[in-house]
Amino acid sequence: MNKSFDIVVIGAGLSSLMFLSRYIIKNKDQSILLIEKKIKKNINQTFCIWQGPDLIDIKKIYNLKARHAWNKIRVSYADEIVDKDISPYSYECFDGKETLKNLLNQCKGKITFKQGLDVKKIKNNKDLIEIITNKDSIYTKYVIDSRNKISKKQYKSAPSIRQAFIGNEIIAENEKFNSDVLTLMEFSNNKKDIEFTYTLPFSNKNALVETTLFTKNPSFTHIQKLHNQLLTKYKKFRSIKKEWGVLPMILSKDFIDNNNIPIGLSAGMARPSTGYSMMRIAQWVKSIENNKIESSNIKQFEFKPNKLLEWFDSIFLTVCYLWPHKAPIVFMRLFRNADIKSIIRFMSDVPTFRDIISIILSMPKIIMIHGLIKKYVK
Ligand SMILES: Cc1cc2nc3c(=O)[nH]c(=O)nc-3n(C[C@H](O)[C@H](O)[C@H](O)COP(=O)(O)OP(=O)(O)OC[C@H]3O[C@@H](n4cnc5c(N)ncnc54)[C@H](O)[C@@H]3O)c2cc1C
């Protein structure tokens, strides 16, 4: 293998592949190496996003096929159920393996891809950057780094929490689901954490059912227990897939340093209030795909989250951190009172001024003002 490249991309996950699939269209003259530590990526992931007016059309731009789309959503807590028709928007889900495979195929022949290379250290030498891996060293002008470098320490205080979940795609023996309505959040009574069920019904017998916690201390043993309890509801079923994860709900981010460009979770591409990143990655890619990475313009490649949204998210996360038992009330008020289109644009990082007003007016004022005070008075 050639040991020197213009660009080395670390990690063959969602952010790297979404970036590369677009970047290589206009930038054919730079040599690019993609390295991935895993030989076989065998992780089940289901990527879901909102789609519709004013939102980046992921299927069209990335040449991807959605597995399923819903126009109706439900949130519920205790006796209250809020059902919303979200047309002309939709909530769409993409199979993770298919998505990554498809994006990687779009890069074939245009980049070099090496698996089994685990990056141990990056040395910023004067002329070229040296990437030391478990096998050998590689030299490059620019590094795009998608490794998740968020440390446990960063979760030590408010408003940083984590979203931890376990899900099974099941086939129930009897008809248990309404395939028209996606359950975004069915809250449980939980004083310590924010706990809810997330159900993606693909047909009336087939669904992905997840138990999710927004929590300070994720424990998969605990979540598995809660999830097992949930599954008993479906009585006779067969599990065909399992997925799990821990996503950051955090406001800190890494910055560009010495021609090292962080992307993905460490770069703040996961929206703090949802933990989701596919839309933010797409927004970042859109903002840079016409530029060629050079020393003179490297700062343009930094992901810059919307400051106002980060401020809202920090208040919301402060409430989640300090008073998790009140968070379901906040969500229920939001979905009951705000315009659903405003919520979707807000969650997808593209709210209008009116959307923000609609969100503010829908929120329970006292809880949010307490969150605001706690954010500033520690
Ligand atoms: C189960 C699951 C479901 C999710 N669902 C959604 C969803 O519905 N919607 C949404 O928007 N987001 C979702 N997310 C969140 C987010 O979109 C994903 O976490 C996404 O994969 C983040 O992309 P990334 O490139 O930052 O990280 P990854 O996709 O994790 O990519 C990082 C890559 O770097 C590699 N790597 C790490 N260390 C090294 C090293 N030392 N050397 C070489 N390679 C290395 C890893 O093996 C990995 O392949 C989900 C996440 C999970 C886990």
The ligand as an ORCA input file, in Angstrom:
! r2SCAN-3c Opt
* xyz 0 1
  C     -28.092      1.624     17.144
  C     -28.028      3.076     16.757
  C     -29.140      3.683     16.195
  C     -29.094      5.036     15.820
  N     -30.198      5.592     15.265
  C     -30.116      6.848     14.781
  C     -31.216      7.412     14.079
  O     -32.285      6.786     13.999
  N     -31.085      8.651     13.543
  C     -29.918      9.368     13.653
  O     -29.818     10.469     13.096
  N     -28.893      8.883     14.361
  C     -28.953      7.646     14.908
  N     -27.901      7.135     15.606
  C     -26.798      8.046     15.965
  C     -25.754      8.310     14.901
  O     -26.333      8.650     13.670
  C     -24.825      7.168     14.735
  O     -24.157      6.954     15.963
  C     -23.773      7.387     13.631
  O     -23.229      6.130     13.367
  C     -22.691      8.383     14.005
  O     -21.775      8.455     12.952
  P     -20.221      8.610     13.210
  O     -19.565      8.589     11.892
  O     -19.981      9.773     14.103
  O     -19.789      7.356     14.081
  P     -19.696      5.790     13.663
  O     -20.753      5.537     12.648
  O     -19.669      5.066     14.909
  O     -18.293      5.744     12.908
  C     -17.061      5.783     13.558
  C     -16.187      4.696     12.957
  O     -14.853      4.847     13.418
  C     -14.308      3.573     13.641
  N     -13.189      3.726     14.571
  C     -13.256      4.033     15.887
  N     -12.019      4.071     16.432
  C     -11.155      3.808     15.435
  C      -9.722      3.706     15.379
  N      -8.963      3.867     16.458
  N      -9.156      3.414     14.179
  C      -9.928      3.229     13.063
  N     -11.280      3.309     13.069
  C     -11.885      3.587     14.240
  C     -15.468      2.791     14.239
  O     -15.266      1.394     14.151
  C     -16.616      3.292     13.375
  O     -16.807      2.493     12.226
  C     -27.911      5.797     16.030
  C     -26.814      5.178     16.616
  C     -26.865      3.848     17.001
  C     -25.659      3.229     17.649
*
